[in-house]
Amino acid sequence: MRTEDSSFRPSTLFRLLAFLLLLLAGLILFACVGFDFHRLVDLVKATNPLVFAGLMSLLPLIGFPIAAFYLYAGSAFPWWQAWLLCSLSLAVNIALAYPIARHLLREPLSHILSRYQKGLPTLTAMNQVRVAFLVRSVPGIPFFLQNYLLPLLDIRFGPYFLISWSIQSVFAAGMAAVPHLVDRAGWVPAIIVVLILILLGIFRRFYVPAKA
């Protein structure tokens, strides 16, 4: 029997609108105080590629938002270089997260779950691929939690790495292109693209019917 998805609430839309209003207010404040955006752009473009790659490889392991690196790379480097740096950094980050989850987190988590007569699920080879693809492609779970969740589900390194790296590389290519779109066509097309992505995420999250 199909049940109505009750996860959508008016408060969710209100929170999203409040966030957008706060973001707009922040931009207006920067404009009013005479913030020098051009100087900031010059500092960003002076970023050392090796320093950027090192930070992107390590900081997301402790929860730093990966999307910030995608956008920063697109602002600091030519698109092809930004995508290459992001892809290489993703490979290192994703590979490092696997042993951390398997050897440092799995045993303590299993011990905690055993107190509640629970355990980590065991997936078949096909389900490992499906779960890895689902977790990586559907918005909602933060990137660093994805990195740790998949190894904790006992997904083999091969599917974990290949699916994670390929999907995130595609995301990196798209988001790194946004700053270049702004430079060439102005803010309006970029804002439209971002709004479309937000609306698609909302639609998928709240309006796709739940399975029976």
Residue, then its C-alpha position, 0 to 999 in steps of 0.5 A: m500500500r502506498t503511503e503519502d510522504s509526510s516528510f514535507r512540511p511548510s517549515t522546511l520551505f520556510r527554512l530554505l527561504a530564510f537561508l536564501l534571505l540571510l545569504l542575500a542580506g550578507l551580499i547586500l551588507f558586503a556591498c554597503v561596506g564597500f567590500d573589495f571583491h576584485r582584491l578577493v578574486d586576485l587573492v584566490k587566483a594566486t592560490n598555489p595548486l599544490v596547497f589547494a590539492g593538499l587541503m582538499s585531500l584532507l579537510p573533507l575527512i573532518g567534515f569540510p564541505i566539498a562543494a566549497f572546494y569545487l567552487y573555489a577551484g573554479s574561481a582560482f584556476p582555469w576550468w580544466q586545471a580546476w577539474l583536474l585538481c579536484s579529481l586528483s584530490l578526490a581520489v586521495n580523499i576517497a582512498l584515505a577515508y576507506p581505511i579510516a572507516r574500516h579500521l578505526l570506526r567499524e569496530p567501535l560502531s559495531h560494539i555500540l550497535s551490539r548493545y541494542q541487538k543491532g548490527l551492520p548489514t551485509l550486502t550482496a555484490m550487486n547491492q553494494v554497487r546499487v547502494a554506492f551509486l544511490v548514496r553518491s548520486v542522491p543529494g542529502i547525505p554530506f560528502f564526508l559521511q558518505n565516505y565513511l558510511l559506504p565502507l561501514l556497510d562493508i562495500r568492497f574498495g573497488p566499487y566504493f572507489l570507482i563509483s564515488w570518484s566518478i560521480q564526484s568528478v562529474f559534480a566537480a566538473g559542473m560546479a567548477a564551471v560556475p565561476h567561469l559562467v559568471d565571468r563570461a555571462g554575468w551572475v544571472p545565468a549562474i543564479i538560474v543554474v543554482l536555483i534549478l539545482i536547488l529546485l530539482g533537489i527539493f522536488r526529488r526530496f519531497y515530491v517523488p512518490a514513496k514506493a509501496 
